[in-house]
Amino acid sequence: MDQLRLDSLDVFAAIVRCGGFRAAALERGVSSSALSQTINALEEALGIRLLNRTTRSVAPTEAGQRLLQRLGPALTDIRLAVDDLNQLKENPSGTLRINAPGPAIDHLLCPAMFTFMDTYPDIKVELISEAAVIDIVEQGFDAGVRFGKQLAQDMIAVPLGPSLRYAIVASPDYIAKHGLPLTPNDLAGHNCIRRRFPGGTLVSWKFEKGGDALEVLPEGRLTVSSAHNELQAAVAGCGLAHVFEDYATPDLTNGRLMEVLKDWSPLLPSWYLYYPSKRHSSAAMRELVSFLRSYDWKLSRMSA
């Protein structure tokens, strides 16, 4: 076997994780051709093809898949070993990759991370917005954010902020034209702005009052894929929107929107930051967890 460079294995894992040479090159701040040369050299050193490459896609071969299964934990161990050296330095350093749903990034993580990065200037933070539940270890993330009920048992969880609440909102003009719904059953006569998850499932609207719980699959002419667009449509008078209260607060305050069915809106658990319990955390990750445990979440809500 020809000489093998360890960094080329990291490049291989990054290309598969990112889904191609271009995305991996952007992530690493190098050219696609440089990564292609690295992979060519790696395949030549190993004497076997690792990637099937076409003009449209890149996918690991059977050999590449087998290598990745062993490579992921090994690369994590190497990175953690290097990160442990941060303990010998005055300021921890490294990159933290966090996967989280858009609302958690918008209203909690972004404001908190701005303060965290100011406190730890040698730590880089990468926030990736994703609604689907993924395997954060397999996808190369240091941590994720989800609701408590979505967490695996082998994860350590840190609560982020207070309980959440959905709000049903509409513009005053829409309510003036179509009337005020008094119960969730009244939504059948209204134009609801629907939202679809990336996997294709429509978001249902859940209600609770006096021990009675209802779940409604809304009907309406407009379907979007983000809470931002849903709120934008509500402000424009397109119908009723179902969004996290934090998204709607500015428009509710200035009168561009009004909330309906407020007494039917249940409290939800808070978001949780989670990370693997089976491996030692890097120095940067330990500082982040300590920071989040003591963070004043009222500051995030005021900054968002």
N, C-alpha and C positions, 0 to 999 in steps of 0.2 A: 504493500500500500504506500502510495506517495505521501509526502508530508501533508499533515492535516492541521488546519488552523481552527482553533476553538471558536473564534469570532464568526467563521463562516457557518457554523451550526446555528448560531443565533440569528444570522441573516436568513437562513433557510426557514427557521421557525417563524420569523417575522413575515416573510413572503406568504406563507400559508395562512397565518393569522389574519393578515390584511387582505388576502384574496387576490394578490397580484403584485407585480414588480413596481408599478407606478405608485400605488398606495404605500407600499413598504418604503420606497425611496423617499416619498414625502415625509413619512414618519421619522425617518432616520437622517433626513437632510442631505441626501446624496443623490446621484443620478441613477436612473434605471439601468443604464449600461454598466455602471459599476457593480450593481447587485447581480446582473446577469453574468458578468465575468467571475464574480465570487462563487456563484452556483456552479458554473462550468468547471471551475477549479475543484470545488468540493466533489462533484460527481466523478471527475477524473481521478481524484485521490482515493475515493471509495470504490471506484470501478463499477458503479451502478447508477442508473438514472433515478433521480428522486422526484422530479417534477414532470408532469405532462403539460407541455406548453402549446397553446394555439394563439391565434391573433386576438381571440376574445376572452380566453380564460386560462387560469393556471390551477392545477390540482395535483396533489401528491400521488405518486404511483403507490403500488402496494408496498414497495420497499420504503418509500417516503413516509407512508402512514405508520409502518412499524417503527421507523426511526423516531418519529414524533412522539409516539407513545412512551418511549423511554427518555426522550430528549427533554420534554417539558419539565418534569421534576428535577432533572439534573441541572438544567439551566437556572431553575429557581434556586437550587442549593448554591450554585456558584454566585448568583447575584446577591443572595443573602449573606454569603461569606464575605463578599466585598463590602456590602452595606454595613456589616458588623464593624468594619474598620472606622465607621463614622463615630463610634463610641470613643475613639482615641482623639477625635478632633473636637474643637470647641463648638463648631456648628455642623449639625447633620446635613447630609446632602443626598442627592439621588432623585429619581423620578417616581412619582406615585400615580398609577393609572387607576381611575375609579369609574365604574359603570353604574349609571343611575337613570331613572326615568326623568323626563324633561321637567316636570313640576318640582321634583326634589332639587334638581340643579338650579332652576330659576330662583326658587324662594329660600333655599337653605344653603346648598353647597357653594354656589358662586359668592354670595356675600361673605360667608365664613372663610372660604379659601383666599379671598383677597386679603383678609387680615392675617391668615396663617402664613401666606407667602411673604407678607411684609415682615413677619416675625422671624421667618426662616428663609432668608434670601438665597440659600444654596440648594433649596429643595424645589424641584419642578413638579407641577401638577398637571395631569391630563384628565379632563372630564369628558366622558363619552356618554351621550344621551341615547338610551335604548329602553323601550317599554317591555320587551320580552325578557323572561327569566332565563339567564344563561349560566353556564358553568364558568365562574370567574377565573378559576385556576387554569382551566383548559384554554381560555381565551386570553390569558396573559395579563389579567388585572390583579392589582393588589387588594382591592376591596370593591364591594358593590353596595347599592342602596335599594332596599325593597321594604314592603310591609312585613311585620313580624311573622305572619302566618305563611309567608313564602320562603322562609329561611330553612336551610338544611340543618340538621341537628348538630353537625360537626363544625358549625360556624360560631364565632364569637360575635355578638351583636351589641352595638352602642346606639341608644335612642337619639334621634335627631329632632329636637324641637318638640312643640306641644302636639296635642291631638289635632287631627285634620277634620275638615267638613266640606262637603260639596254644597254648592249654592245653585239654585235654579234662577236664572236672571233673564230679563228681557228689557228692551227699551221702553220708555214711557209711551212712545208713539204706537208701538206694537200692542201694548196693553190697552190703550185707548181704542184701537180698532177692533181687537179680537176679544177683549174682556179678560178678567182676572181668574185664573184657575184656582179653585178653593181646595180641591183634593187631587191626589195623583190620578184618579180616574178621569178628571176633567182634561187631562193632557190629550186624550183621544180626539178632542175637537180642536187641537192646536197644531201649529207647524213647529215641530221640534228640530233643532239643529243636531244632527247625529254625528258621532265620531266613531271611526273604525280603527281598531288596533292594526299594527303592521301585519299580523298574522291573518287578518281578514275578518275577525270577530267584531261585531258592533258592540259598543259600550252600552250596557243597560243602566237604567237609572233606579237607584234603590232608595226606599223611603221607610220611615219608621215613626210611629206615634202611638203612645198609650199602649204599648205592647203589640200593636198591629204592624206587620212588616209587609211591604209590597215591593215588587221588582217589575219595572216597566221597560219594555223594549220600544223606544220612541219611534214615532213615524214623522216624516218630514221630507221636504223637497231637497234639502241640502245635506250632504254628507262630507265631512272633512277628516283629516288625519291628525290634527293638532289642536290643543286647547287654545292656542293663540288665535287660530283661524275661527274656531267656534265662538270665541269672545268677540272677535272682530265682526262676525256676522250678526251677533246679537245686538251690538251697538248700532249696526246699520239697519236694524229693524226687521231682520229676516226671520226671527222667531225666538223660541225659548232655548237657552243654552244651559248645559250642565257642566260646571267647571269647579275646580277647587276655589274655595272662598278667597284665597290670597290673590288669585288672578283677577277676580272681579272687584276687589276692594277699592282700587282707585276710581273705577267708573261708577261704583255705587256711591262713593263719597261725593263725586262731582255731579251726580244726578243723571249721567248718561245712561245708567241702567238702574233697574229696581229689582229687588229680590221677591220671589213668590214662593209659596209653600215652605216658608222658613221653619214653621213648627213641625214639618215632616222630615227635616234634614237631620240624620243621625250623625253623631260623632264617630270618627274612624280612628284607628290606632295611629301612632306617629310613624314616620319613616325610621328605618334602622340602617346604620352602616354596619356591614358584616365583612368578616375576613376569616380565612382558614385558621382553625385552632390547632391543627396538627403540625404546623411549621412555626419556627420562630419568626417573629416579625422583624423587618429591617428597622434600623434606628429612626429613619424618616417616618415609617408607619407608626412606630411607638409614640413619636412626638405628635403625630396627627391625632391619634386616639386620645392622648392626654389633653390635647388642645380642645377637641370636640366635647369631651366629658365636662369641661369647665366653661364652655362657650355660652355667652348670653344670647339665646336664640331670638330675643326681642330685637336685637340689633339686625339680624338677618331679615326679619319681617319689615323693619323700617327701611332697610336698604334696597329690598327687592322691588 
